[in-house]
Amino acid sequence: MKIFKVAFTGLVLLAGSFTFAQTNVLDHNPNASALDGHAYVKHHDYQNRVLDYPFVREDDILWSKTYIQRLDLRQRKNHPLYFPTYPVKTGGGELRMNLAANLLKAVLEDESLTAYVDEYFDEVVTKEKVEKLLFAIDTVEYEDIDTGELVSEIDTIKVESKDIKEYLIIEDRFFDKKRSVIDVRILGLCPVAEIMNKETLEIEKVKLFWIWLPEARQILANATVFNTNNRVERLTYDEFLHKRLFASVITKETNLYDRAIFEYKKDRMHQLLEADRIKNDIRNMESDLWEY
């Protein structure tokens, strides 16, 4: 009799838990509100996790080279990194920003990212130096047409995310004998801005700073990219970079003289041909590894 009572109590509690769970499910799926801004309920306050890279031991690497590549945001394939030029509301209080805006916000406002001087990541750039590059106040003098006198005006130069139309990425390619794969991992990212030179008054390309990408992955994993194929399928900048959905051109590979391609190939066409030759060498080496 006692066993029967225990079993009956367990069934009642189990049924109550099912009813409670069903109620929670119903409460969790209300109709879309004005805050959602869509016909469906959006999830607002969740954070994507970043999966760690597989562990690589130095003794397991049989071959390795470091490459620097240039991403031109004027190419159509790279447009998701450039647009929108200004933050866009996506509903639920969320904003969609381009890659440059996310990086500048993390470096200057949140100070959650460390900026470095070059691709060797051994010297840190202070927030003040970055702001000095992005914002400058200068005095411009010009001659008044009517009076012939020199008139001074204050000119402000402000670099915004829309002025960053190029990126440099540095990455390692290596053969891991433990997993029998040629792996590639992006190490750093450098936004390149178009800034007017105060002396020559010409637009010049300036490297702003370098970002150590493993440090920035959590930020990029929660910043969404516009998915041209399916709006509901979320795509983050971390996924965009690691899936290599961008178009790039190799500008340097590790070599004896530590030279970039433009240092020994002056013609632009020859530089592109040299970059293609390096890519073909990588493909040929990978295919040769599996010939028996």
C-alpha positions in Angstrom: 0.0 0.0 0.0 2.8 2.3 0.9 4.5 1.6 -2.5 1.2 2.4 -4.3 1.0 5.8 -2.5 4.6 6.7 -3.4 4.0 5.7 -7.0 0.8 7.8 -7.2 2.5 10.8 -5.6 5.3 10.5 -8.2 2.8 10.4 -11.1 1.0 13.5 -9.8 4.3 15.4 -9.5 5.4 14.3 -13.0 2.0 15.4 -14.5 2.3 18.7 -12.7 5.8 19.3 -14.1 4.6 18.5 -17.6 1.7 21.0 -17.2 4.2 23.6 -15.8 6.6 23.0 -18.7 3.7 23.3 -21.2 2.6 26.6 -19.6 6.2 27.9 -19.8 6.4 27.0 -23.5 3.1 28.8 -24.2 4.3 31.8 -22.2 7.6 31.8 -24.0 5.9 32.2 -27.4 3.7 35.2 -27.4 2.7 37.2 -30.4 5.3 39.5 -31.9 5.3 43.0 -30.3 6.2 46.4 -31.6 9.7 45.9 -30.0 10.4 42.9 -32.3 9.6 44.9 -35.4 8.9 41.6 -37.3 6.1 39.1 -37.8 8.0 36.7 -35.5 9.4 36.9 -32.0 13.1 37.8 -31.9 15.5 36.6 -29.2 17.2 39.7 -27.9 19.5 38.9 -25.0 21.5 35.8 -25.9 25.3 35.6 -26.3 27.0 33.4 -28.9 29.7 31.1 -27.6 33.1 31.0 -29.3 34.5 27.5 -29.9 38.2 27.1 -29.1 40.6 26.1 -31.9 41.8 22.5 -31.8 45.0 22.3 -29.8 48.2 22.3 -31.9 51.6 21.2 -30.7 54.7 22.8 -32.2 56.3 19.4 -32.6 53.3 18.2 -34.7 53.7 21.0 -37.3 55.7 19.8 -40.3 55.3 22.9 -42.5 54.3 26.5 -41.8 54.2 29.9 -43.5 52.7 33.3 -42.6 50.9 35.3 -45.2 49.5 38.9 -45.3 46.5 39.4 -47.4 44.6 42.6 -48.5 40.8 42.8 -48.5 39.4 45.4 -50.8 35.9 46.4 -49.6 35.0 47.8 -53.0 34.8 44.2 -54.3 31.2 42.9 -54.2 32.1 39.8 -52.2 33.5 42.0 -49.4 30.5 44.3 -49.2 29.1 42.7 -46.1 32.1 43.9 -44.2 31.6 47.5 -45.4 27.8 48.1 -45.3 25.9 49.6 -43.7 28.1 52.7 -43.5 25.9 54.0 -40.6 24.3 51.9 -37.9 20.9 50.4 -38.9 18.1 49.3 -36.5 17.1 45.7 -36.9 14.3 45.5 -34.3 14.4 44.6 -30.6 16.7 47.5 -29.9 19.5 45.9 -31.9 21.9 47.8 -34.2 23.7 46.3 -37.2 27.1 47.9 -37.8 29.8 47.2 -40.3 33.1 45.6 -39.2 35.0 48.9 -38.8 32.3 50.4 -36.5 32.4 47.3 -34.3 36.2 47.4 -34.0 36.3 51.2 -33.3 33.6 50.9 -30.7 35.5 48.1 -28.9 38.8 49.9 -29.0 37.7 53.5 -28.2 34.4 53.2 -26.3 34.3 49.9 -24.6 38.1 49.5 -24.4 37.6 45.7 -24.6 40.2 45.3 -27.4 43.9 46.0 -27.5 45.3 47.9 -30.5 48.8 47.2 -31.6 51.3 49.1 -33.8 52.1 46.4 -36.3 51.6 42.8 -37.3 54.2 41.6 -34.7 51.9 42.5 -31.8 54.7 43.6 -29.5 53.8 47.3 -29.1 50.5 48.6 -27.9 48.8 51.7 -29.3 47.2 53.9 -26.7 43.6 55.1 -27.1 44.8 58.7 -27.4 47.0 57.9 -30.4 44.2 56.2 -32.2 41.9 59.1 -31.5 44.5 61.5 -32.9 44.6 59.5 -36.1 40.8 59.5 -36.4 40.1 63.1 -35.3 42.2 66.2 -36.0 41.6 69.9 -35.8 43.6 72.1 -38.2 43.6 75.8 -39.2 43.3 76.5 -42.9 44.2 79.9 -44.4 42.8 81.1 -47.8 42.7 84.5 -49.6 39.4 86.4 -49.5 38.4 87.2 -53.1 36.8 90.6 -52.2 39.4 92.0 -49.8 42.5 90.0 -50.7 43.2 89.4 -47.0 44.1 86.0 -45.6 41.2 84.4 -43.7 41.7 81.6 -41.2 39.2 78.8 -40.7 39.1 75.8 -38.4 39.0 72.6 -40.4 38.2 69.3 -38.7 39.2 65.9 -40.1 37.2 63.0 -38.8 37.6 59.5 -39.9 34.5 57.4 -39.8 33.8 53.7 -40.4 32.7 54.5 -44.0 36.3 55.8 -44.7 37.8 52.4 -44.0 37.6 50.6 -47.3 40.4 48.1 -46.9 41.7 45.5 -44.4 44.9 43.6 -44.0 44.9 40.2 -42.4 47.8 38.1 -41.2 47.4 34.4 -41.0 49.3 31.2 -40.4 49.1 28.2 -42.7 50.5 25.0 -41.4 50.4 21.2 -41.8 49.4 19.4 -38.6 50.6 15.8 -38.8 48.4 14.9 -35.7 45.2 15.7 -37.6 46.7 15.3 -41.1 45.3 18.6 -42.3 46.6 21.9 -43.7 45.0 24.4 -41.3 44.7 28.2 -41.6 44.2 30.6 -38.8 43.8 34.3 -39.0 46.0 36.0 -36.4 45.4 39.7 -36.9 43.3 42.3 -38.6 44.2 45.8 -39.6 41.7 48.5 -40.8 43.2 50.8 -43.5 41.5 54.2 -43.7 41.6 56.8 -46.4 42.8 60.0 -44.7 43.6 63.4 -46.3 47.3 64.5 -45.9 47.4 68.0 -44.4 50.5 69.0 -46.3 49.8 67.6 -49.8 45.9 67.6 -49.5 45.9 64.2 -51.1 44.0 61.1 -49.9 46.4 58.6 -48.5 45.9 55.1 -47.1 46.8 54.8 -43.4 47.1 51.7 -41.3 45.2 52.6 -38.1 46.1 49.7 -35.8 46.3 45.9 -35.6 43.9 43.7 -33.7 44.8 40.3 -32.3 41.9 38.3 -33.7 41.6 35.6 -31.0 41.0 38.4 -28.5 38.3 39.9 -30.8 36.4 36.7 -31.5 33.8 37.0 -28.7 33.0 40.5 -29.9 32.8 39.5 -33.6 30.7 36.4 -32.7 27.9 38.7 -31.4 28.0 41.2 -34.2 25.8 40.2 -37.1 26.4 40.5 -40.9 23.7 41.0 -43.4 23.0 37.6 -44.9 22.0 38.2 -48.6 20.8 34.6 -49.0 18.5 34.3 -45.9 17.7 37.2 -43.6 16.6 34.8 -40.7 19.8 32.8 -40.9 22.1 34.7 -38.6 25.7 35.2 -39.8 28.3 36.8 -37.6 31.6 38.5 -38.5 33.4 35.6 -36.7 31.7 33.1 -39.0 32.2 35.3 -42.1 36.0 35.4 -41.5 36.5 31.8 -40.4 34.4 30.5 -43.3 36.5 32.7 -45.6 33.6 34.2 -47.4 35.7 37.2 -48.4 37.9 37.8 -51.4 41.5 38.7 -50.8 44.9 39.1 -52.5 48.2 37.9 -51.0 50.6 40.8 -50.5 53.4 39.1 -48.5 54.6 35.7 -47.5 57.4 34.8 -45.1 60.7 34.9 -47.1 64.4 35.3 -46.6 64.5 39.0 -47.3 61.3 39.8 -45.4 60.0 41.6 -48.5 56.4 42.3 -49.5 55.4 41.6 -53.1 55.4 45.2 -54.1 59.0 45.6 -53.1 60.3 43.3 -55.8 57.4 43.5 -58.3 56.7 47.1 -59.2 54.0 46.6 -61.9 50.5 46.1 -60.6 49.8 43.3 -63.0 53.0 41.5 -62.0 52.0 41.8 -58.3 48.7 40.1 -59.0 50.4 37.4 -61.0 52.9 36.8 -58.2 50.0 36.6 -55.7 48.3 33.9 -57.9 51.6 32.0 -58.1 51.8 31.9 -54.3 48.2 30.6 -54.1 49.0 27.9 -56.7 52.1 26.8 -54.8 49.9 26.3 -51.7 47.4 24.2 -53.7 50.1 22.2 -55.4 51.9 21.5 -52.1 48.6 20.3 -50.5 47.8 18.0 -53.4 51.4 16.6 -53.5 51.0 15.6 -49.8 48.4 13.0 -50.8 50.2 11.4 -53.7 51.5 8.0 -53.2 
